[in-house]
Amino acid sequence: MNLKRVYAGVAGALVAGVILGSATSGLAATSPDTSGRPTSSMSAACGNLGLRLGAAVRDGGGRLLDVVADLTGKSTDEITAERQAGKTFSQIAADNGVSSQAVVDEALKIRQQLLDAKVKDGTITQAQADAAAANMKTRLSGQVESVNTNCGAGDGSGKGAGMGRGAGRGAGCMATQ
């Protein structure tokens, strides 16, 4: 047998293997790998629906920073300085005659209005809104007591570019939540 034909046959087989292997791995990569990943009741109820409320909460004055400033009559700069000095939102509120529960309730009220608008326009279902509200209540109750102001830890900048497959922790900045 001619040596050139042998080389051509081997090269053809290698090219075919690369093409078939690429197609197969491309198909496998499109299904999300959820093995071993924890799921919250929020993601279970909402089907990992991205509610995209971050900007709306910020613009609507629903961040804890804004709520505490509003309830205490202080500026957000003053609240931020106290937070950086080690105080929690709860402590700042208490120092100014406001209960931590009042802070959580006000933040939830603003966020509930955003969820209600999403239900009304058909973006989410009432069940999804209820699950999100329950999750928000739990998180806000913890955040109001947190001294964490480190925005760099857990910025949520995963490799998924917002498509749900990122590697970031996603905790975000507690100072502005």
ROMI-603536 format. One line per field, with one value per residue: x, y, z of N, C-alpha, C, CB in turn; residue number from 1. Coordinates in nm, 2 decimals. Glycine has a CB too. Layout:
n.u <- (X	...)
n.v <- (Y	...)
n.w <- (Z	...)
ca.u <- (X	...)
ca.v <- (Y	...)
ca.w <- (Z	...)
c.u <- (X	...)
c.v <- (Y	...)
c.w <- (Z	...)
cb.u <- (X	...)
cb.v <- (Y	...)
cb.w <- (Z	...)
seq <- (NUM	...)
//
This chain:
n.u <- (0.08	0.04	0.23	0.15	-0.12	-0.19	-0.12	-0.30	-0.54	-0.53	-0.51	-0.76	-0.93	-0.87	-0.95	-1.22	-1.28	-1.23	-1.43	-1.67	-1.64	-1.64	-1.90	-2.05	-1.96	-2.04	-2.32	-2.37	-2.29	-2.49	-2.69	-2.78	-2.57	-2.68	-2.61	-2.53	-2.55	-2.68	-3.02	-3.24	-3.55	-3.66	-3.55	-3.65	-3.93	-3.95	-3.83	-3.57	-3.60	-3.50	-3.56	-3.48	-3.48	-3.30	-3.21	-3.45	-3.52	-3.32	-3.36	-3.62	-3.59	-3.56	-3.34	-3.16	-2.99	-3.10	-3.36	-3.30	-3.18	-3.40	-3.59	-3.45	-3.38	-3.13	-2.85	-2.76	-2.48	-2.40	-2.50	-2.36	-2.10	-2.12	-2.17	-1.93	-1.78	-1.84	-2.09	-2.42	-2.71	-2.93	-2.83	-2.78	-3.03	-3.16	-3.02	-3.13	-3.39	-3.55	-3.69	-3.54	-3.72	-3.90	-3.74	-3.70	-3.96	-4.04	-3.86	-3.95	-4.21	-4.17	-4.04	-4.23	-4.42	-4.29	-4.29	-4.56	-4.62	-4.49	-4.63	-4.88	-4.82	-4.78	-4.53	-4.43	-4.57	-4.83	-4.76	-4.48	-4.41	-4.49	-4.30	-4.07	-4.10	-4.10	-3.84	-3.70	-3.77	-3.65	-3.38	-3.35	-3.39	-3.16	-2.96	-3.00	-2.89	-2.63	-2.27	-2.12	-1.96	-1.82	-1.79	-1.66	-1.64	-1.80	-1.93	-2.08	-2.00	-2.00	-1.90	-2.11	-2.23	-2.48	-2.65	-2.71	-2.52	-2.30	-2.00	-1.97	-2.02	-2.24	-2.34	-2.33	-2.32	-2.35	-2.38	-2.53	-2.77)
n.v <- (-0.12	0.22	0.47	0.74	0.72	0.60	0.79	0.99	0.87	0.84	1.11	1.20	1.05	1.16	1.42	1.38	1.28	1.50	1.68	1.54	1.50	1.77	1.85	1.68	1.74	2.01	1.99	1.86	2.06	2.24	2.17	2.25	2.20	2.08	1.93	1.86	2.13	2.37	2.45	2.71	2.79	3.00	2.98	2.74	2.79	3.00	2.90	2.97	3.22	3.53	3.81	4.07	4.30	4.47	4.74	4.86	4.85	5.01	5.25	5.30	5.37	5.16	5.03	4.92	5.12	5.35	5.34	5.34	5.59	5.75	5.69	5.78	6.04	6.11	6.16	5.96	5.95	6.00	5.77	5.57	5.63	5.57	5.30	5.21	5.25	5.04	4.99	4.84	4.84	4.82	4.91	5.17	5.27	5.22	5.39	5.62	5.61	5.43	5.12	4.80	4.63	4.81	4.92	4.69	4.63	4.86	4.85	4.61	4.68	4.86	4.69	4.50	4.65	4.67	4.40	4.35	4.51	4.37	4.13	4.23	4.32	4.08	3.96	3.79	3.53	3.52	3.34	3.32	3.58	3.58	3.39	3.52	3.75	3.63	3.53	3.77	3.89	3.72	3.76	4.04	4.07	3.95	4.11	4.36	4.34	4.29	4.36	4.37	4.54	4.50	4.53	4.40	4.13	3.86	3.96	3.85	3.82	3.61	3.36	3.33	3.55	3.67	3.46	3.26	3.06	3.13	3.17	3.32	3.42	3.58	3.73	4.01	4.36	4.43	4.67	4.84	4.71)
n.w <- (0.00	-0.07	0.10	0.11	0.08	0.32	0.51	0.43	0.49	0.77	0.84	0.75	0.91	1.16	1.13	1.09	1.34	1.51	1.42	1.47	1.74	1.84	1.77	1.93	2.19	2.20	2.19	2.43	2.61	2.61	2.79	3.11	3.40	3.69	3.89	4.22	4.29	4.52	4.57	4.61	4.78	4.65	4.39	4.32	4.32	4.14	3.92	3.85	3.75	3.65	3.82	3.79	3.96	4.07	3.98	3.98	4.25	4.36	4.23	4.32	4.58	4.76	4.87	5.16	5.27	5.17	5.28	5.56	5.58	5.50	5.71	5.94	5.89	5.82	5.59	5.30	5.28	5.54	5.67	5.53	5.61	5.89	5.86	5.75	5.97	6.12	6.22	6.22	6.00	6.16	6.42	6.36	6.30	6.54	6.71	6.63	6.71	6.57	6.49	6.40	6.28	6.17	5.96	5.80	5.73	5.59	5.37	5.26	5.19	4.98	4.79	4.76	4.62	4.37	4.30	4.28	4.06	3.86	3.86	3.78	3.52	3.40	3.40	3.60	3.80	4.06	4.25	4.21	4.29	4.55	4.66	4.60	4.77	5.02	5.03	5.01	5.26	5.44	5.37	5.40	5.67	5.77	5.66	5.76	6.01	5.95	5.94	5.73	5.48	5.26	4.94	4.74	4.79	4.67	4.44	4.25	3.98	3.77	3.52	3.35	3.24	3.31	3.24	3.41	3.46	3.61	3.81	4.03	4.38	4.43	4.64	4.66	4.75	5.07	5.19	5.04	5.00)
ca.u <- (0.00	0.12	0.25	0.07	-0.26	-0.20	-0.12	-0.42	-0.65	-0.51	-0.55	-0.91	-0.99	-0.85	-1.04	-1.36	-1.30	-1.24	-1.56	-1.77	-1.62	-1.68	-2.04	-2.10	-1.94	-2.13	-2.46	-2.37	-2.27	-2.61	-2.78	-2.72	-2.53	-2.72	-2.57	-2.45	-2.57	-2.79	-3.13	-3.32	-3.70	-3.69	-3.52	-3.74	-4.06	-3.94	-3.77	-3.45	-3.64	-3.43	-3.66	-3.42	-3.53	-3.19	-3.21	-3.58	-3.51	-3.23	-3.43	-3.74	-3.55	-3.58	-3.21	-3.16	-2.92	-3.20	-3.47	-3.25	-3.17	-3.53	-3.65	-3.38	-3.36	-2.99	-2.81	-2.70	-2.34	-2.38	-2.53	-2.25	-1.98	-2.15	-2.16	-1.79	-1.72	-1.87	-2.23	-2.52	-2.83	-3.01	-2.78	-2.79	-3.17	-3.19	-2.96	-3.22	-3.53	-3.62	-3.66	-3.49	-3.83	-3.95	-3.65	-3.73	-4.10	-4.04	-3.79	-4.04	-4.32	-4.12	-4.01	-4.36	-4.49	-4.23	-4.33	-4.70	-4.62	-4.45	-4.75	-4.98	-4.79	-4.76	-4.39	-4.42	-4.70	-4.84	-4.68	-4.34	-4.40	-4.49	-4.18	-3.96	-4.12	-4.06	-3.69	-3.66	-3.79	-3.54	-3.25	-3.34	-3.38	-3.02	-2.88	-3.02	-2.80	-2.49	-2.17	-2.05	-1.97	-1.72	-1.86	-1.58	-1.66	-1.93	-1.99	-2.16	-1.95	-1.96	-1.87	-2.23	-2.28	-2.62	-2.73	-2.74	-2.42	-2.18	-1.93	-1.96	-2.11	-2.36	-2.39	-2.34	-2.27	-2.45	-2.39	-2.63	-2.88)
ca.v <- (0.00	0.35	0.54	0.86	0.68	0.57	0.92	1.06	0.80	0.87	1.25	1.20	0.99	1.25	1.54	1.34	1.26	1.63	1.74	1.47	1.53	1.90	1.86	1.61	1.82	2.13	1.95	1.83	2.18	2.32	2.14	2.30	2.10	2.13	1.83	1.91	2.27	2.39	2.53	2.78	2.78	3.10	2.94	2.63	2.85	3.09	2.84	3.04	3.34	3.65	3.91	4.19	4.41	4.55	4.88	4.92	4.87	5.12	5.37	5.32	5.40	5.04	4.98	4.95	5.24	5.46	5.33	5.39	5.74	5.81	5.68	5.85	6.18	6.13	6.14	5.83	5.96	5.98	5.63	5.50	5.66	5.49	5.16	5.19	5.26	4.91	4.98	4.78	4.93	4.81	4.99	5.31	5.30	5.22	5.51	5.73	5.59	5.35	4.98	4.73	4.58	4.92	4.93	4.58	4.65	4.97	4.80	4.51	4.75	4.92	4.58	4.44	4.72	4.63	4.26	4.36	4.56	4.26	4.04	4.30	4.32	3.94	3.92	3.68	3.49	3.56	3.24	3.36	3.70	3.54	3.32	3.63	3.83	3.55	3.53	3.91	3.91	3.65	3.82	4.17	4.05	3.93	4.22	4.48	4.31	4.26	4.47	4.35	4.65	4.47	4.52	4.32	3.99	3.81	4.06	3.78	3.83	3.48	3.35	3.31	3.68	3.68	3.36	3.16	2.96	3.20	3.10	3.41	3.39	3.66	3.79	4.15	4.45	4.44	4.81	4.91	4.62)
ca.w <- (0.00	-0.08	0.22	0.10	0.11	0.47	0.58	0.40	0.56	0.91	0.86	0.73	1.04	1.27	1.10	1.12	1.49	1.57	1.38	1.54	1.89	1.87	1.76	2.04	2.31	2.19	2.23	2.57	2.68	2.61	2.90	3.24	3.50	3.82	3.99	4.34	4.32	4.60	4.51	4.72	4.76	4.56	4.26	4.29	4.29	4.03	3.80	3.82	3.68	3.69	3.84	3.75	4.04	4.13	3.94	4.03	4.40	4.38	4.18	4.40	4.72	4.84	4.94	5.31	5.28	5.14	5.38	5.69	5.57	5.50	5.84	6.04	5.85	5.79	5.45	5.27	5.31	5.69	5.69	5.47	5.71	6.01	5.82	5.74	6.10	6.18	6.27	6.13	5.97	6.28	6.52	6.31	6.31	6.69	6.76	6.59	6.75	6.47	6.51	6.28	6.21	6.08	5.85	5.72	5.68	5.48	5.25	5.20	5.13	4.85	4.71	4.73	4.51	4.25	4.27	4.24	3.93	3.77	3.85	3.70	3.38	3.35	3.39	3.69	3.86	4.20	4.33	4.21	4.36	4.70	4.69	4.60	4.89	5.14	5.02	5.05	5.40	5.51	5.34	5.46	5.82	5.80	5.61	5.85	6.12	5.90	5.94	5.60	5.38	5.16	4.81	4.65	4.82	4.63	4.35	4.16	3.85	3.72	3.38	3.28	3.18	3.34	3.19	3.51	3.48	3.66	3.92	4.14	4.49	4.41	4.76	4.64	4.85	5.18	5.23	4.96	4.97)
c.u <- (0.09	0.12	0.17	-0.07	-0.29	-0.21	-0.25	-0.54	-0.65	-0.55	-0.70	-0.98	-0.98	-0.94	-1.18	-1.38	-1.31	-1.38	-1.67	-1.76	-1.67	-1.83	-2.10	-2.08	-2.02	-2.27	-2.47	-2.36	-2.39	-2.71	-2.71	-2.69	-2.57	-2.69	-2.49	-2.47	-2.69	-2.90	-3.21	-3.47	-3.73	-3.66	-3.61	-3.88	-4.06	-3.88	-3.65	-3.48	-3.57	-3.53	-3.61	-3.48	-3.42	-3.20	-3.35	-3.58	-3.43	-3.30	-3.56	-3.71	-3.57	-3.45	-3.22	-3.09	-3.02	-3.31	-3.42	-3.24	-3.30	-3.60	-3.58	-3.36	-3.21	-2.97	-2.76	-2.55	-2.31	-2.40	-2.41	-2.12	-2.00	-2.13	-2.01	-1.72	-1.76	-2.01	-2.32	-2.63	-2.92	-2.96	-2.80	-2.94	-3.21	-3.13	-3.04	-3.36	-3.61	-3.59	-3.61	-3.61	-3.90	-3.87	-3.69	-3.87	-4.11	-3.97	-3.88	-4.15	-4.28	-4.10	-4.14	-4.43	-4.42	-4.27	-4.48	-4.71	-4.58	-4.56	-4.85	-4.95	-4.76	-4.62	-4.37	-4.56	-4.71	-4.76	-4.53	-4.32	-4.40	-4.36	-4.07	-3.98	-4.07	-3.90	-3.64	-3.67	-3.68	-3.41	-3.24	-3.32	-3.23	-2.93	-2.89	-2.93	-2.66	-2.40	-2.09	-2.07	-1.87	-1.79	-1.79	-1.60	-1.79	-2.00	-2.08	-2.12	-1.90	-1.94	-1.99	-2.29	-2.43	-2.71	-2.75	-2.63	-2.29	-2.12	-1.92	-2.06	-2.24	-2.41	-2.41	-2.29	-2.38	-2.47	-2.50	-2.75	-3.01)
c.v <- (0.12	0.42	0.67	0.83	0.66	0.70	1.00	1.00	0.83	1.02	1.27	1.15	1.09	1.37	1.50	1.32	1.40	1.69	1.67	1.50	1.67	1.91	1.79	1.69	1.95	2.10	1.92	1.96	2.27	2.29	2.17	2.18	2.15	2.03	1.89	2.06	2.29	2.47	2.59	2.76	2.89	3.05	2.82	2.69	2.93	3.02	2.91	3.17	3.46	3.76	4.05	4.31	4.50	4.70	4.94	4.94	4.99	5.25	5.41	5.35	5.28	4.98	5.01	5.08	5.36	5.46	5.38	5.54	5.81	5.81	5.76	6.00	6.21	6.11	6.01	5.84	5.94	5.83	5.54	5.51	5.57	5.34	5.12	5.19	5.13	4.90	4.91	4.88	4.93	4.90	5.14	5.36	5.31	5.35	5.64	5.71	5.51	5.21	4.91	4.67	4.68	4.93	4.81	4.59	4.75	4.92	4.70	4.58	4.80	4.80	4.51	4.51	4.69	4.49	4.27	4.41	4.45	4.15	4.10	4.30	4.18	3.89	3.80	3.65	3.53	3.46	3.28	3.49	3.67	3.47	3.43	3.71	3.76	3.55	3.67	3.93	3.85	3.72	3.96	4.17	4.03	4.04	4.34	4.46	4.29	4.39	4.46	4.47	4.63	4.44	4.42	4.17	3.95	3.91	3.99	3.78	3.70	3.47	3.34	3.44	3.70	3.57	3.24	3.06	3.02	3.13	3.19	3.37	3.46	3.72	3.95	4.23	4.47	4.59	4.88	4.82	4.68)
c.w <- (0.00	0.05	0.22	0.13	0.26	0.54	0.55	0.47	0.71	0.93	0.84	0.86	1.15	1.25	1.13	1.27	1.56	1.54	1.46	1.69	1.92	1.87	1.89	2.17	2.31	2.22	2.38	2.66	2.69	2.73	3.03	3.33	3.63	3.93	4.10	4.37	4.41	4.54	4.63	4.69	4.66	4.42	4.22	4.25	4.17	3.91	3.76	3.74	3.73	3.70	3.80	3.82	4.09	4.10	3.99	4.18	4.43	4.34	4.26	4.54	4.81	4.90	5.09	5.34	5.27	5.25	5.52	5.69	5.57	5.64	5.95	6.01	5.82	5.64	5.43	5.30	5.46	5.73	5.65	5.56	5.83	5.98	5.81	5.87	6.18	6.24	6.16	6.10	6.10	6.39	6.48	6.33	6.46	6.75	6.73	6.62	6.65	6.49	6.38	6.21	6.12	5.95	5.75	5.65	5.57	5.36	5.18	5.13	4.99	4.75	4.67	4.62	4.38	4.20	4.22	4.10	3.83	3.76	3.76	3.55	3.32	3.34	3.48	3.74	4.00	4.29	4.33	4.29	4.51	4.74	4.70	4.73	5.01	5.14	5.06	5.20	5.48	5.49	5.41	5.61	5.86	5.76	5.70	5.98	6.08	5.91	5.81	5.51	5.27	5.03	4.72	4.67	4.77	4.54	4.25	4.01	3.80	3.57	3.29	3.21	3.20	3.29	3.29	3.54	3.54	3.78	4.04	4.25	4.49	4.53	4.75	4.76	4.95	5.22	5.16	4.93	5.03)
cb.u <- (-0.10	0.06	0.39	0.09	-0.31	-0.08	0.00	-0.45	-0.64	-0.37	-0.47	-0.95	-0.93	-0.70	-1.02	-1.39	-1.18	-1.13	-1.58	-1.77	-1.48	-1.62	-2.09	-2.04	-1.79	-2.12	-2.51	-2.25	-2.16	-2.68	-2.82	-2.81	-2.38	-2.88	-2.50	-2.31	-2.59	-2.74	-3.22	-3.29	-3.78	-3.60	-3.37	-3.76	-4.11	-3.87	-3.87	-3.35	-3.79	-3.31	-3.71	-3.45	-3.60	-3.06	-3.20	-3.70	-3.45	-3.10	-3.47	-3.82	-3.64	-3.65	-3.08	-3.08	-2.81	-3.27	-3.51	-3.12	-3.09	-3.62	-3.66	-3.24	-3.41	-2.90	-2.71	-2.73	-2.29	-2.48	-2.66	-2.21	-1.97	-2.29	-2.23	-1.73	-1.77	-1.77	-2.29	-2.57	-2.91	-3.01	-2.63	-2.75	-3.26	-3.13	-2.82	-3.19	-3.59	-3.59	-3.79	-3.39	-3.94	-3.96	-3.50	-3.72	-4.20	-3.97	-3.65	-4.08	-4.36	-3.99	-3.91	-4.45	-4.47	-4.07	-4.32	-4.78	-4.53	-4.32	-4.81	-5.00	-4.67	-4.83	-4.29	-4.33	-4.72	-4.99	-4.70	-4.30	-4.51	-4.61	-4.14	-3.97	-4.27	-4.11	-3.65	-3.74	-3.93	-3.53	-3.23	-3.47	-3.47	-2.97	-2.92	-3.16	-2.85	-2.50	-2.08	-2.09	-1.94	-1.63	-1.88	-1.43	-1.63	-2.02	-1.89	-2.30	-1.84	-2.07	-1.78	-2.34	-2.24	-2.66	-2.67	-2.86	-2.39	-2.22	-1.79	-1.99	-2.03	-2.46	-2.30	-2.48	-2.23	-2.40	-2.26	-2.57	-2.86)
cb.v <- (0.00	0.43	0.57	0.93	0.56	0.48	1.01	1.05	0.65	0.85	1.33	1.12	0.86	1.30	1.58	1.20	1.19	1.72	1.72	1.32	1.51	2.00	1.79	1.47	1.85	2.18	1.83	1.74	2.26	2.31	1.99	2.40	2.07	2.15	1.71	1.88	2.35	2.45	2.45	2.93	2.80	3.23	2.89	2.54	2.93	3.21	2.83	2.96	3.36	3.69	3.91	4.22	4.35	4.50	4.90	4.82	4.74	5.11	5.36	5.20	5.51	4.94	5.04	4.83	5.26	5.44	5.18	5.32	5.77	5.73	5.53	5.78	6.27	6.02	6.26	5.80	6.10	6.07	5.58	5.55	5.81	5.52	5.13	5.29	5.38	4.89	5.12	4.65	4.88	4.67	4.96	5.33	5.19	5.10	5.53	5.76	5.71	5.40	4.91	4.62	4.53	5.05	4.92	4.44	4.69	5.10	4.73	4.41	4.87	5.00	4.48	4.43	4.87	4.63	4.17	4.45	4.68	4.19	4.00	4.44	4.41	3.93	4.03	3.72	3.33	3.55	3.10	3.39	3.80	3.44	3.21	3.72	3.87	3.41	3.49	4.01	3.86	3.51	3.84	4.25	3.94	3.81	4.26	4.49	4.19	4.21	4.46	4.22	4.78	4.36	4.65	4.35	3.96	3.79	4.14	3.83	3.94	3.38	3.23	3.26	3.69	3.81	3.31	3.10	2.89	3.34	3.06	3.55	3.42	3.57	3.76	4.18	4.59	4.36	4.88	4.95	4.48)
cb.w <- (0.12	-0.19	0.25	-0.04	0.03	0.51	0.53	0.24	0.54	0.96	0.75	0.61	1.07	1.27	0.95	1.05	1.54	1.51	1.23	1.52	1.92	1.76	1.64	2.06	2.33	2.04	2.15	2.61	2.62	2.48	2.90	3.31	3.49	3.82	3.93	4.31	4.19	4.74	4.41	4.73	4.89	4.58	4.25	4.41	4.41	4.07	3.69	3.75	3.69	3.59	3.98	3.60	4.16	4.08	3.79	3.99	4.47	4.30	4.03	4.39	4.77	4.76	4.87	5.38	5.18	5.00	5.39	5.73	5.43	5.40	5.88	6.06	5.96	5.86	5.40	5.12	5.26	5.77	5.62	5.33	5.74	6.06	5.69	5.64	6.18	6.29	6.30	6.20	5.85	6.33	6.53	6.17	6.25	6.76	6.71	6.44	6.78	6.32	6.56	6.32	6.31	6.16	5.89	5.80	5.80	5.54	5.29	5.31	5.22	4.86	4.78	4.86	4.54	4.27	4.39	4.34	3.91	3.83	3.99	3.75	3.36	3.22	3.44	3.81	3.84	4.24	4.27	4.06	4.33	4.72	4.58	4.48	4.90	5.13	4.88	4.97	5.45	5.46	5.19	5.42	5.87	5.72	5.47	5.90	6.20	5.76	6.06	5.53	5.45	5.20	4.74	4.66	4.97	4.75	4.28	4.17	3.83	3.76	3.36	3.36	3.03	3.28	3.06	3.48	3.35	3.70	3.87	4.09	4.62	4.36	4.88	4.61	4.79	5.30	5.21	4.83	5.02)
seq <- (1	2	3	4	5	6	7	8	9	10	11	12	13	14	15	16	17	18	19	20	21	22	23	24	25	26	27	28	29	30	31	32	33	34	35	36	37	38	39	40	41	42	43	44	45	46	47	48	49	50	51	52	53	54	55	56	57	58	59	60	61	62	63	64	65	66	67	68	69	70	71	72	73	74	75	76	77	78	79	80	81	82	83	84	85	86	87	88	89	90	91	92	93	94	95	96	97	98	99	100	101	102	103	104	105	106	107	108	109	110	111	112	113	114	115	116	117	118	119	120	121	122	123	124	125	126	127	128	129	130	131	132	133	134	135	136	137	138	139	140	141	142	143	144	145	146	147	148	149	150	151	152	153	154	155	156	157	158	159	160	161	162	163	164	165	166	167	168	169	170	171	172	173	174	175	176	177)
//
